[in-house]
Amino acid sequence: MAMIEAVLVGVGGAVGATARYLVGTFVQPAERRFPVGTLVVNVLGSFVLALVAFLGVPSDLFLLVGVGACGAFTTFSSFSVDTLRLWESDRPGLAAVYALSTLMLATGAVATAGLLVGPA
């Protein structure tokens, strides 16, 4: 059973990582002043993860979509590096805007998913 679960997470992770690359490069302008790509994938991934969590999908589907795909699609490490790079490039205000907007928008996406699904 554990091997099947690991395969589900791995397949979901491959899909999520590929989707992250595609979405991130599609929405990020060539001149990178603000990490829009990372912001978009983190907010969208938070929304999808909340949907599958609030819908109470079967555990295999949660492993595939929630743990695998959303886990690989979203990225806390890139968020952290992007924030630090903004700070170090003498734009601490923009770094703060980015950090707060990511937190607020991702939390809002989770709340929106919860409202759409309704009480469990």
MOPAC internal coordinates of N, CA, C and O (Angstrom, degrees):
PM7 1SCF
backbone

  N    0.0000 0     0.00 0     0.00 0    0    0    0
  C    1.4489 1     0.00 0     0.00 0    1    0    0
  C    1.5219 1   111.47 1     0.00 0    2    1    0
  O    1.2310 1   119.30 1   139.17 1    3    2    1
  N    1.3193 1   118.93 1   -40.83 1    3    2    1
  C    1.4555 1   121.72 1  -178.68 1    5    3    2
  C    1.5248 1   111.46 1   -63.30 1    6    5    3
  O    1.2310 1   119.92 1   147.96 1    7    6    5
  N    1.3258 1   117.75 1   -32.04 1    7    6    5
  C    1.4680 1   120.45 1   179.80 1    9    7    6
  C    1.5217 1   110.20 1   -68.20 1   10    9    7
  O    1.2310 1   119.96 1   138.82 1   11   10    9
  N    1.3172 1   117.68 1   -41.18 1   11   10    9
  C    1.4644 1   121.05 1   178.23 1   13   11   10
  C    1.5188 1   109.99 1   -62.89 1   14   13   11
  O    1.2310 1   120.31 1   137.99 1   15   14   13
  N    1.3133 1   117.01 1   -42.01 1   15   14   13
  C    1.4610 1   120.92 1   178.50 1   17   15   14
  C    1.5191 1   111.19 1   -62.74 1   18   17   15
  O    1.2310 1   120.35 1   138.04 1   19   18   17
  N    1.3296 1   116.93 1   -41.96 1   19   18   17
  C    1.4630 1   120.94 1   178.73 1   21   19   18
  C    1.5327 1   111.06 1   -64.37 1   22   21   19
  O    1.2310 1   120.40 1   141.49 1   23   22   21
  N    1.3208 1   116.85 1   -38.51 1   23   22   21
  C    1.4678 1   120.42 1   177.95 1   25   23   22
  C    1.5270 1   110.53 1   -65.71 1   26   25   23
  O    1.2310 1   120.25 1   138.33 1   27   26   25
  N    1.3284 1   117.12 1   -41.67 1   27   26   25
  C    1.4660 1   120.38 1   177.72 1   29   27   26
  C    1.5244 1   111.02 1   -59.97 1   30   29   27
  O    1.2310 1   120.34 1   134.66 1   31   30   29
  N    1.3246 1   116.95 1   -45.34 1   31   30   29
  C    1.4626 1   120.40 1   178.73 1   33   31   30
  C    1.5293 1   110.26 1   -64.50 1   34   33   31
  O    1.2310 1   120.37 1   139.13 1   35   34   33
  N    1.3240 1   116.90 1   -40.87 1   35   34   33
  C    1.4644 1   120.70 1   179.80 1   37   35   34
  C    1.5170 1   113.13 1   -64.85 1   38   37   35
  O    1.2310 1   120.27 1   136.03 1   39   38   37
  N    1.3156 1   117.10 1   -43.97 1   39   38   37
  C    1.4663 1   121.05 1   178.15 1   41   39   38
  C    1.5265 1   109.72 1   -64.50 1   42   41   39
  O    1.2310 1   120.79 1   134.00 1   43   42   41
  N    1.3241 1   116.10 1   -46.00 1   43   42   41
  C    1.4590 1   119.43 1   177.12 1   45   43   42
  C    1.5199 1   111.49 1   -60.59 1   46   45   43
  O    1.2310 1   120.53 1   139.61 1   47   46   45
  N    1.3324 1   116.58 1   -40.39 1   47   46   45
  C    1.4587 1   121.00 1   178.54 1   49   47   46
  C    1.5191 1   112.56 1   -62.54 1   50   49   47
  O    1.2310 1   120.64 1   139.91 1   51   50   49
  N    1.3311 1   116.39 1   -40.09 1   51   50   49
  C    1.4723 1   119.61 1   178.29 1   53   51   50
  C    1.5279 1   110.87 1   -64.13 1   54   53   51
  O    1.2310 1   120.82 1   137.91 1   55   54   53
  N    1.3187 1   116.04 1   -42.09 1   55   54   53
  C    1.4714 1   120.60 1   178.29 1   57   55   54
  C    1.5296 1   110.03 1   -65.81 1   58   57   55
  O    1.2310 1   120.64 1   135.02 1   59   58   57
  N    1.3327 1   116.39 1   -44.98 1   59   58   57
  C    1.4582 1   120.70 1  -178.46 1   61   59   58
  C    1.5230 1   112.84 1   -64.55 1   62   61   59
  O    1.2310 1   120.33 1   137.03 1   63   62   61
  N    1.3216 1   116.98 1   -42.97 1   63   62   61
  C    1.4649 1   120.55 1   179.98 1   65   63   62
  C    1.5272 1   111.03 1   -65.24 1   66   65   63
  O    1.2310 1   120.63 1   139.01 1   67   66   65
  N    1.3226 1   116.41 1   -40.99 1   67   66   65
  C    1.4640 1   120.14 1   177.92 1   69   67   66
  C    1.5185 1   110.71 1   -65.62 1   70   69   67
  O    1.2310 1   120.68 1   136.65 1   71   70   69
  N    1.3196 1   116.30 1   -43.35 1   71   70   69
  C    1.4674 1   120.27 1   178.56 1   73   71   70
  C    1.5222 1   110.81 1   -63.64 1   74   73   71
  O    1.2310 1   120.36 1   140.90 1   75   74   73
  N    1.3238 1   116.93 1   -39.10 1   75   74   73
  C    1.4710 1   120.31 1   178.10 1   77   75   74
  C    1.5187 1   110.63 1   -60.01 1   78   77   75
  O    1.2310 1   120.48 1   133.49 1   79   78   77
  N    1.3163 1   116.69 1   -46.51 1   79   78   77
  C    1.4577 1   120.79 1   179.01 1   81   79   78
  C    1.5251 1   110.82 1   -59.87 1   82   81   79
  O    1.2310 1   120.40 1   132.01 1   83   82   81
  N    1.3235 1   116.84 1   -47.99 1   83   82   81
  C    1.4609 1   121.05 1  -177.44 1   85   83   82
  C    1.5250 1   112.37 1   -65.14 1   86   85   83
  O    1.2310 1   120.41 1   132.28 1   87   86   85
  N    1.3212 1   116.82 1   -47.72 1   87   86   85
  C    1.4668 1   120.42 1   179.80 1   89   87   86
  C    1.5271 1   110.32 1   -65.41 1   90   89   87
  O    1.2310 1   120.74 1   134.46 1   91   90   89
  N    1.3224 1   116.18 1   -45.54 1   91   90   89
  C    1.4616 1   120.20 1  -179.08 1   93   91   90
  C    1.5147 1   113.17 1   -59.69 1   94   93   91
  O    1.2310 1   120.25 1   137.00 1   95   94   93
  N    1.3258 1   117.14 1   -43.00 1   95   94   93
  C    1.4566 1   119.54 1  -179.85 1   97   95   94
  C    1.5240 1   112.25 1   -75.26 1   98   97   95
  O    1.2310 1   120.54 1   153.60 1   99   98   97
  N    1.3300 1   116.57 1   -26.40 1   99   98   97
  C    1.4613 1   119.93 1   178.89 1  101   99   98
  C    1.5248 1   111.56 1   -71.17 1  102  101   99
  O    1.2310 1   120.23 1   138.30 1  103  102  101
  N    1.3216 1   117.16 1   -41.70 1  103  102  101
  C    1.4652 1   119.91 1  -174.97 1  105  103  102
  C    1.5237 1   113.85 1   -92.55 1  106  105  103
  O    1.2310 1   119.26 1   165.20 1  107  106  105
  N    1.3185 1   119.02 1   -14.80 1  107  106  105
  C    1.4644 1   121.07 1  -177.01 1  109  107  106
  C    1.5230 1   110.46 1   -87.15 1  110  109  107
  O    1.2310 1   119.85 1   -59.10 1  111  110  109
  N    1.3253 1   117.90 1   120.90 1  111  110  109
  C    1.4581 1   119.84 1   176.86 1  113  111  110
  C    1.5266 1   111.35 1   -64.57 1  114  113  111
  O    1.2310 1   121.00 1   -23.99 1  115  114  113
  N    1.3210 1   115.69 1   156.01 1  115  114  113
  C    1.4674 1   120.77 1  -178.88 1  117  115  114
  C    1.5328 1   110.51 1   -59.79 1  118  117  115
  O    1.2310 1   120.15 1   137.24 1  119  118  117
  N    1.3133 1   117.31 1   -42.76 1  119  118  117
  C    1.4633 1   121.47 1   176.64 1  121  119  118
  C    1.5186 1   107.40 1   -84.66 1  122  121  119
  O    1.2310 1   120.80 1   -76.07 1  123  122  121
  N    1.2978 1   116.07 1   103.93 1  123  122  121
  C    1.4671 1   121.15 1  -171.52 1  125  123  122
  C    1.5275 1   111.21 1   -88.27 1  126  125  123
  O    1.2310 1   120.62 1   -85.82 1  127  126  125
  N    1.2993 1   116.41 1    94.18 1  127  126  125
  C    1.4630 1   120.73 1   175.95 1  129  127  126
  C    1.5121 1   111.53 1  -100.70 1  130  129  127
  O    1.2310 1   120.66 1   148.16 1  131  130  129
  N    1.3121 1   116.34 1   -31.84 1  131  130  129
  C    1.4575 1   122.64 1  -179.08 1  133  131  130
  C    1.5218 1   106.89 1  -135.04 1  134  133  131
  O    1.2310 1   119.51 1   -49.79 1  135  134  133
  N    1.3218 1   118.54 1   130.21 1  135  134  133
  C    1.4750 1   121.78 1  -174.67 1  137  135  134
  C    1.5288 1   113.29 1   -73.78 1  138  137  135
  O    1.2310 1   120.85 1  -111.70 1  139  138  137
  N    1.3133 1   115.97 1    68.30 1  139  138  137
  C    1.4630 1   121.95 1  -178.16 1  141  139  138
  C    1.5247 1   111.09 1   -62.39 1  142  141  139
  O    1.2310 1   120.32 1   139.27 1  143  142  141
  N    1.3172 1   116.99 1   -40.73 1  143  142  141
  C    1.4653 1   120.56 1  -178.14 1  145  143  142
  C    1.5167 1   112.42 1   -58.91 1  146  145  143
  O    1.2310 1   120.48 1   132.77 1  147  146  145
  N    1.3145 1   116.69 1   -47.23 1  147  146  145
  C    1.4626 1   120.67 1   178.99 1  149  147  146
  C    1.5219 1   110.90 1   -65.58 1  150  149  147
  O    1.2310 1   120.48 1   139.71 1  151  150  149
  N    1.3152 1   116.69 1   -40.29 1  151  150  149
  C    1.4707 1   120.61 1   178.28 1  153  151  150
  C    1.5285 1   110.82 1   -60.37 1  154  153  151
  O    1.2310 1   120.50 1   133.36 1  155  154  153
  N    1.3184 1   116.66 1   -46.64 1  155  154  153
  C    1.4674 1   120.99 1  -177.91 1  157  155  154
  C    1.5233 1   111.36 1   -63.71 1  158  157  155
  O    1.2310 1   119.85 1   133.26 1  159  158  157
  N    1.3318 1   117.90 1   -46.74 1  159  158  157
  C    1.4634 1   118.37 1  -177.91 1  161  159  158
  C    1.5238 1   111.43 1   -66.57 1  162  161  159
  O    1.2310 1   120.02 1   144.13 1  163  162  161
  N    1.3261 1   117.57 1   -35.87 1  163  162  161
  C    1.4651 1   118.93 1   179.76 1  165  163  162
  C    1.5291 1   112.18 1   -69.15 1  166  165  163
  O    1.2310 1   120.13 1   140.45 1  167  166  165
  N    1.3264 1   117.35 1   -39.55 1  167  166  165
  C    1.4683 1   119.97 1   178.79 1  169  167  166
  C    1.5315 1   110.30 1   -69.95 1  170  169  167
  O    1.2310 1   120.32 1   133.10 1  171  170  169
  N    1.3146 1   116.99 1   -46.90 1  171  170  169
  C    1.4618 1   120.92 1   179.59 1  173  171  170
  C    1.5305 1   111.16 1   -62.96 1  174  173  171
  O    1.2310 1   120.34 1   137.17 1  175  174  173
  N    1.3201 1   116.96 1   -42.83 1  175  174  173
  C    1.4561 1   120.73 1   178.59 1  177  175  174
  C    1.5183 1   112.26 1   -64.33 1  178  177  175
  O    1.2310 1   120.25 1   142.21 1  179  178  177
  N    1.3259 1   117.13 1   -37.79 1  179  178  177
  C    1.4690 1   120.83 1   176.40 1  181  179  178
  C    1.5212 1   110.83 1   -62.40 1  182  181  179
  O    1.2310 1   120.90 1   139.41 1  183  182  181
  N    1.3267 1   115.88 1   -40.59 1  183  182  181
  C    1.4571 1   120.74 1   179.35 1  185  183  182
  C    1.5260 1   111.38 1   -64.05 1  186  185  183
  O    1.2310 1   120.45 1   131.41 1  187  186  185
  N    1.3185 1   116.74 1   -48.59 1  187  186  185
  C    1.4709 1   120.77 1  -178.41 1  189  187  186
  C    1.5321 1   110.73 1   -65.43 1  190  189  187
  O    1.2310 1   120.13 1   136.90 1  191  190  189
  N    1.3228 1   117.36 1   -43.10 1  191  190  189
  C    1.4626 1   120.01 1   178.28 1  193  191  190
  C    1.5272 1   110.77 1   -61.08 1  194  193  191
  O    1.2310 1   120.39 1   137.97 1  195  194  193
  N    1.3189 1   116.86 1   -42.03 1  195  194  193
  C    1.4660 1   119.91 1   178.29 1  197  195  194
  C    1.5274 1   110.94 1   -63.94 1  198  197  195
  O    1.2310 1   120.35 1   140.05 1  199  198  197
  N    1.3244 1   116.94 1   -39.95 1  199  198  197
  C    1.4666 1   119.41 1   178.67 1  201  199  198
  C    1.5203 1   111.45 1   -59.16 1  202  201  199
  O    1.2310 1   120.54 1   129.78 1  203  202  201
  N    1.3335 1   116.58 1   -50.22 1  203  202  201
  C    1.4641 1   118.19 1  -177.53 1  205  203  202
  C    1.5269 1   110.99 1   -67.79 1  206  205  203
  O    1.2310 1   120.33 1   147.96 1  207  206  205
  N    1.3240 1   116.98 1   -32.04 1  207  206  205
  C    1.4608 1   119.74 1   178.00 1  209  207  206
  C    1.5198 1   110.89 1   -70.24 1  210  209  207
  O    1.2310 1   120.20 1   133.45 1  211  210  209
  N    1.3351 1   117.21 1   -46.55 1  211  210  209
  C    1.4597 1   120.77 1  -177.17 1  213  211  210
  C    1.5283 1   112.43 1   -72.62 1  214  213  211
  O    1.2310 1   120.40 1   151.86 1  215  214  213
  N    1.3176 1   116.83 1   -28.14 1  215  214  213
  C    1.4655 1   119.22 1   178.27 1  217  215  214
  C    1.5225 1   111.86 1   -74.07 1  218  217  215
  O    1.2310 1   120.36 1   162.31 1  219  218  217
  N    1.3175 1   116.93 1   -17.69 1  219  218  217
  C    1.4563 1   119.64 1  -179.97 1  221  219  218
  C    1.5140 1   112.40 1    67.14 1  222  221  219
  O    1.2310 1   120.55 1  -135.95 1  223  222  221
  N    1.3369 1   116.55 1    44.05 1  223  222  221
  C    1.4612 1   120.50 1  -179.05 1  225  223  222
  C    1.5283 1   110.43 1   -64.72 1  226  225  223
  O    1.2310 1   120.01 1   -19.85 1  227  226  225
  N    1.3140 1   117.58 1   160.15 1  227  226  225
  C    1.4693 1   120.35 1   177.24 1  229  227  226
  C    1.5324 1   111.11 1   -56.12 1  230  229  227
  O    1.2310 1   120.71 1   -27.42 1  231  230  229
  N    1.3116 1   116.26 1   152.58 1  231  230  229
  C    1.4681 1   120.76 1  -173.90 1  233  231  230
  C    1.5254 1   113.17 1   -59.14 1  234  233  231
  O    1.2310 1   119.98 1   143.41 1  235  234  233
  N    1.3328 1   117.64 1   -36.59 1  235  234  233
  C    1.4675 1   119.11 1   178.58 1  237  235  234
  C    1.5267 1   111.48 1   -64.21 1  238  237  235
  O    1.2310 1   120.33 1   139.12 1  239  238  237
  N    1.3146 1   116.97 1   -40.88 1  239  238  237
  C    1.4688 1   120.49 1   177.96 1  241  239  238
  C    1.5220 1   110.76 1   -68.09 1  242  241  239
  O    1.2310 1   120.52 1   143.21 1  243  242  241
  N    1.3326 1   116.62 1   -36.79 1  243  242  241
  C    1.4656 1   119.08 1   177.55 1  245  243  242
  C    1.5240 1   110.79 1   -65.32 1  246  245  243
  O    1.2310 1   120.07 1   140.75 1  247  246  245
  N    1.3342 1   117.48 1   -39.25 1  247  246  245
  C    1.4642 1   120.31 1   177.31 1  249  247  246
  C    1.5219 1   110.78 1   -63.35 1  250  249  247
  O    1.2310 1   120.31 1   136.27 1  251  250  249
  N    1.3221 1   117.02 1   -43.73 1  251  250  249
  C    1.4586 1   121.87 1  -179.18 1  253  251  250
  C    1.5281 1   111.84 1   -65.93 1  254  253  251
  O    1.2310 1   120.78 1   126.60 1  255  254  253
  N    1.3336 1   116.10 1   -53.40 1  255  254  253
  C    1.4713 1   120.70 1  -173.59 1  257  255  254
  C    1.5215 1   112.04 1   -87.61 1  258  257  255
  O    1.2310 1   120.50 1   129.27 1  259  258  257
  N    1.3259 1   116.64 1   -50.73 1  259  258  257
  C    1.4593 1   120.17 1  -174.33 1  261  259  258
  C    1.5183 1   113.37 1   -71.18 1  262  261  259
  O    1.2310 1   120.90 1   122.55 1  263  262  261
  N    1.3301 1   115.89 1   -57.45 1  263  262  261
  C    1.4646 1   119.91 1  -177.01 1  265  263  262
  C    1.5260 1   111.05 1   -75.36 1  266  265  263
  O    1.2310 1   120.60 1   129.44 1  267  266  265
  N    1.3341 1   116.46 1   -50.56 1  267  266  265
  C    1.4650 1   119.83 1  -175.44 1  269  267  266
  C    1.5141 1   114.05 1   -73.52 1  270  269  267
  O    1.2310 1   120.70 1   114.21 1  271  270  269
  N    1.3341 1   116.26 1   -65.79 1  271  270  269
  C    1.4723 1   120.00 1  -173.52 1  273  271  270
  C    1.5256 1   112.01 1   -67.26 1  274  273  271
  O    1.2310 1   120.14 1   129.71 1  275  274  273
  N    1.3212 1   117.35 1   -50.29 1  275  274  273
  C    1.4751 1   119.44 1  -178.54 1  277  275  274
  C    1.5240 1   111.31 1   -68.99 1  278  277  275
  O    1.2310 1   120.81 1   144.53 1  279  278  277
  N    1.3195 1   116.05 1   -35.47 1  279  278  277
  C    1.4645 1   119.54 1   178.06 1  281  279  278
  C    1.5173 1   112.23 1   -62.42 1  282  281  279
  O    1.2310 1   120.35 1   140.56 1  283  282  281
  N    1.3237 1   116.93 1   -39.44 1  283  282  281
  C    1.4658 1   120.31 1   179.42 1  285  283  282
  C    1.5294 1   112.04 1   -82.92 1  286  285  283
  O    1.2310 1   120.59 1   152.99 1  287  286  285
  N    1.3155 1   116.48 1   -27.01 1  287  286  285
  C    1.4697 1   121.04 1  -178.42 1  289  287  286
  C    1.5248 1   111.23 1   -72.70 1  290  289  287
  O    1.2310 1   120.29 1   136.32 1  291  290  289
  N    1.3256 1   117.06 1   -43.68 1  291  290  289
  C    1.4586 1   120.62 1  -179.19 1  293  291  290
  C    1.5228 1   109.87 1   -85.57 1  294  293  291
  O    1.2310 1   120.92 1   -18.48 1  295  294  293
  N    1.3294 1   115.85 1   161.52 1  295  294  293
  C    1.4515 1   118.10 1  -176.06 1  297  295  294
  C    1.5169 1   112.55 1  -152.19 1  298  297  295
  O    1.2310 1   121.16 1   -72.66 1  299  298  297
  N    1.3057 1   115.39 1   107.34 1  299  298  297
  C    1.4584 1   119.93 1   175.73 1  301  299  298
  C    1.5264 1   110.53 1   -76.26 1  302  301  299
  O    1.2310 1   120.44 1   145.64 1  303  302  301
  N    1.3229 1   116.77 1   -34.36 1  303  302  301
  C    1.4625 1   119.62 1  -178.37 1  305  303  302
  C    1.5252 1   111.51 1   -64.65 1  306  305  303
  O    1.2310 1   119.90 1   135.69 1  307  306  305
  N    1.3267 1   117.79 1   -44.31 1  307  306  305
  C    1.4731 1   119.67 1   178.19 1  309  307  306
  C    1.5236 1   111.02 1   -65.85 1  310  309  307
  O    1.2310 1   120.68 1   142.24 1  311  310  309
  N    1.3283 1   116.30 1   -37.76 1  311  310  309
  C    1.4661 1   120.70 1   175.48 1  313  311  310
  C    1.5261 1   110.31 1   -57.82 1  314  313  311
  O    1.2310 1   120.53 1   134.55 1  315  314  313
  N    1.3204 1   116.58 1   -45.45 1  315  314  313
  C    1.4642 1   121.00 1  -178.82 1  317  315  314
  C    1.5282 1   111.57 1   -65.24 1  318  317  315
  O    1.2310 1   120.61 1   135.02 1  319  318  317
  N    1.3247 1   116.43 1   -44.98 1  319  318  317
  C    1.4736 1   120.61 1   179.40 1  321  319  318
  C    1.5300 1   110.47 1   -65.15 1  322  321  319
  O    1.2310 1   120.16 1   136.55 1  323  322  321
  N    1.3204 1   117.30 1   -43.45 1  323  322  321
  C    1.4665 1   120.75 1   178.57 1  325  323  322
  C    1.5280 1   111.30 1   -59.33 1  326  325  323
  O    1.2310 1   120.72 1   136.77 1  327  326  325
  N    1.3281 1   116.23 1   -43.23 1  327  326  325
  C    1.4637 1   120.60 1   179.40 1  329  327  326
  C    1.5257 1   110.46 1   -62.76 1  330  329  327
  O    1.2310 1   120.58 1   134.67 1  331  330  329
  N    1.3178 1   116.51 1   -45.33 1  331  330  329
  C    1.4626 1   120.69 1   179.51 1  333  331  330
  C    1.5323 1   111.38 1   -64.14 1  334  333  331
  O    1.2310 1   120.14 1   138.87 1  335  334  333
  N    1.3122 1   117.33 1   -41.13 1  335  334  333
  C    1.4773 1   120.11 1   178.81 1  337  335  334
  C    1.5302 1   111.61 1   -62.68 1  338  337  335
  O    1.2310 1   120.34 1   138.72 1  339  338  337
  N    1.3129 1   116.95 1   -41.28 1  339  338  337
  C    1.4618 1   119.93 1   176.38 1  341  339  338
  C    1.5237 1   110.55 1   -61.92 1  342  341  339
  O    1.2310 1   120.77 1   136.40 1  343  342  341
  N    1.3082 1   116.13 1   -43.60 1  343  342  341
  C    1.4659 1   121.38 1   179.59 1  345  343  342
  C    1.5249 1   110.55 1   -61.50 1  346  345  343
  O    1.2310 1   120.52 1   132.72 1  347  346  345
  N    1.3288 1   116.61 1   -47.28 1  347  346  345
  C    1.4656 1   121.54 1  -177.17 1  349  347  346
  C    1.5322 1   113.23 1   -70.37 1  350  349  347
  O    1.2310 1   120.09 1   160.61 1  351  350  349
  N    1.3210 1   117.43 1   -19.39 1  351  350  349
  C    1.4702 1   120.02 1   179.49 1  353  351  350
  C    1.5284 1   110.49 1   -91.08 1  354  353  351
  O    1.2310 1   121.35 1  -152.10 1  355  354  353
  N    1.3246 1   115.02 1    27.90 1  355  354  353
  C    1.4688 1   121.84 1   178.07 1  357  355  354
  C    1.5122 1   112.93 1    59.96 1  358  357  355
  O    1.2310 1   120.87 1  -145.11 1  359  358  357
  N    1.3152 1   115.94 1    34.89 1  359  358  357
  C    1.4623 1   121.64 1   174.84 1  361  359  358
  C    1.5259 1   109.78 1  -128.58 1  362  361  359
  O    1.2310 1   120.36 1  -121.32 1  363  362  361
  N    1.3388 1   116.92 1    58.68 1  363  362  361
  C    1.4629 1   119.02 1  -178.11 1  365  363  362
  C    1.5288 1   112.37 1   -63.75 1  366  365  363
  O    1.2310 1   120.05 1   148.45 1  367  366  365
  N    1.3148 1   117.51 1   -31.55 1  367  366  365
  C    1.4625 1   119.81 1   177.66 1  369  367  366
  C    1.5184 1   111.08 1   -64.70 1  370  369  367
  O    1.2310 1   120.76 1   136.98 1  371  370  369
  N    1.3312 1   116.16 1   -43.02 1  371  370  369
  C    1.4623 1   120.23 1   178.76 1  373  371  370
  C    1.5262 1   110.49 1   -67.44 1  374  373  371
  O    1.2310 1   120.43 1   144.36 1  375  374  373
  N    1.3285 1   116.78 1   -35.64 1  375  374  373
  C    1.4707 1   120.52 1   176.12 1  377  375  374
  C    1.5251 1   110.10 1   -61.47 1  378  377  375
  O    1.2310 1   120.50 1   137.23 1  379  378  377
  N    1.3112 1   116.66 1   -42.77 1  379  378  377
  C    1.4680 1   120.46 1   179.33 1  381  379  378
  C    1.5205 1   110.85 1   -66.67 1  382  381  379
  O    1.2310 1   120.15 1   138.27 1  383  382  381
  N    1.3341 1   117.32 1   -41.73 1  383  382  381
  C    1.4664 1   121.10 1   177.71 1  385  383  382
  C    1.5217 1   109.90 1   -60.57 1  386  385  383
  O    1.2310 1   120.56 1   135.49 1  387  386  385
  N    1.3239 1   116.53 1   -44.51 1  387  386  385
  C    1.4623 1   120.93 1  -179.93 1  389  387  386
  C    1.5295 1   110.93 1   -62.84 1  390  389  387
  O    1.2310 1   120.26 1   132.00 1  391  390  389
  N    1.3238 1   117.10 1   -48.00 1  391  390  389
  C    1.4633 1   120.59 1  -178.10 1  393  391  390
  C    1.5289 1   110.85 1   -62.96 1  394  393  391
  O    1.2310 1   120.48 1   133.61 1  395  394  393
  N    1.3220 1   116.69 1   -46.39 1  395  394  393
  C    1.4682 1   119.71 1  -179.20 1  397  395  394
  C    1.5225 1   112.17 1   -69.10 1  398  397  395
  O    1.2310 1   120.34 1   140.77 1  399  398  397
  N    1.3283 1   116.96 1   -39.23 1  399  398  397
  C    1.4681 1   118.61 1  -179.83 1  401  399  398
  C    1.5252 1   110.81 1   -67.62 1  402  401  399
  O    1.2310 1   119.83 1   142.87 1  403  402  401
  N    1.3158 1   117.93 1   -37.13 1  403  402  401
  C    1.4621 1   120.25 1   176.69 1  405  403  402
  C    1.5220 1   110.44 1   -62.71 1  406  405  403
  O    1.2310 1   120.71 1   132.74 1  407  406  405
  N    1.3084 1   116.25 1   -47.26 1  407  406  405
  C    1.4660 1   120.29 1  -179.83 1  409  407  406
  C    1.5306 1   111.27 1   -62.70 1  410  409  407
  O    1.2310 1   120.50 1   133.25 1  411  410  409
  N    1.3165 1   116.64 1   -46.75 1  411  410  409
  C    1.4660 1   119.85 1  -177.65 1  413  411  410
  C    1.5272 1   111.93 1   -68.46 1  414  413  411
  O    1.2310 1   120.00 1   136.60 1  415  414  413
  N    1.3288 1   117.60 1   -43.40 1  415  414  413
  C    1.4587 1   120.06 1  -178.64 1  417  415  414
  C    1.5288 1   112.10 1   -69.25 1  418  417  415
  O    1.2310 1   120.04 1   140.23 1  419  418  417
  N    1.3353 1   117.53 1   -39.77 1  419  418  417
  C    1.4687 1   119.99 1   178.39 1  421  419  418
  C    1.5292 1   110.65 1   -66.47 1  422  421  419
  O    1.2310 1   120.50 1   138.72 1  423  422  421
  N    1.3196 1   116.65 1   -41.28 1  423  422  421
  C    1.4668 1   120.05 1   177.20 1  425  423  422
  C    1.5244 1   110.36 1   -66.48 1  426  425  423
  O    1.2310 1   120.45 1   140.98 1  427  426  425
  N    1.3157 1   116.74 1   -39.02 1  427  426  425
  C    1.4642 1   120.55 1   175.81 1  429  427  426
  C    1.5163 1   112.29 1   -63.26 1  430  429  427
  O    1.2310 1   120.66 1   143.00 1  431  430  429
  N    1.3393 1   116.35 1   -37.00 1  431  430  429
  C    1.4677 1   120.34 1   177.99 1  433  431  430
  C    1.5282 1   110.52 1   -64.68 1  434  433  431
  O    1.2310 1   120.61 1   139.90 1  435  434  433
  N    1.3263 1   116.43 1   -40.10 1  435  434  433
  C    1.4629 1   120.42 1   177.83 1  437  435  434
  C    1.5308 1   110.04 1   -65.28 1  438  437  435
  O    1.2310 1   120.65 1   136.20 1  439  438  437
  N    1.3283 1   116.37 1   -43.80 1  439  438  437
  C    1.4714 1   120.02 1   179.14 1  441  439  438
  C    1.5242 1   110.68 1   -63.37 1  442  441  439
  O    1.2310 1   120.28 1   139.25 1  443  442  441
  N    1.3265 1   117.06 1   -40.75 1  443  442  441
  C    1.4619 1   121.33 1   178.58 1  445  443  442
  C    1.5227 1   110.73 1   -61.47 1  446  445  443
  O    1.2310 1   120.92 1   135.05 1  447  446  445
  N    1.3267 1   115.85 1   -44.95 1  447  446  445
  C    1.4766 1   119.21 1   178.00 1  449  447  446
  C    1.5177 1   110.12 1   -60.49 1  450  449  447
  O    1.2310 1   120.33 1   138.83 1  451  450  449
  N    1.3183 1   116.97 1   -41.17 1  451  450  449
  C    1.4559 1   120.25 1   178.32 1  453  451  450
  C    1.5067 1   112.33 1   -62.69 1  454  453  451
  O    1.2310 1   120.42 1   139.83 1  455  454  453
  N    1.3198 1   116.81 1   -40.17 1  455  454  453
  C    1.4604 1   120.90 1   178.02 1  457  455  454
  C    1.5352 1   111.49 1   -66.72 1  458  457  455
  O    1.2310 1   120.60 1   142.35 1  459  458  457
  N    1.3145 1   116.47 1   -37.65 1  459  458  457
  C    1.4622 1   120.28 1   179.84 1  461  459  458
  C    1.5228 1   111.52 1   -67.59 1  462  461  459
  O    1.2310 1   120.88 1   140.39 1  463  462  461
  N    1.3154 1   115.92 1   -39.61 1  463  462  461
  C    1.4679 1   120.24 1  -178.00 1  465  463  462
  C    1.5198 1   110.26 1   -77.87 1  466  465  463
  O    1.2310 1   120.12 1   144.08 1  467  466  465
  N    1.3240 1   117.38 1   -35.92 1  467  466  465
  C    1.4594 1   120.97 1  -179.02 1  469  467  466
  C    1.5085 1   111.58 1    84.29 1  470  469  467
  O    1.2310 1   120.82 1     0.75 1  471  470  469
  N    1.3220 1   116.03 1  -179.25 1  471  470  469
  C    1.4661 1   119.88 1  -178.19 1  473  471  470
  C    1.5307 1   111.27 1   -62.10 1  474  473  471
  O    1.2310 1   121.89 1   -36.09 1  475  474  473
  N    1.3104 1   113.99 1   143.91 1  475  474  473
  C    1.4656 1   119.33 1  -179.33 1  477  475  474
  C    1.5051 1   112.39 1   -74.45 1  478  477  475
  O    1.2310 1   120.10 1   180.00 1  479  478  477

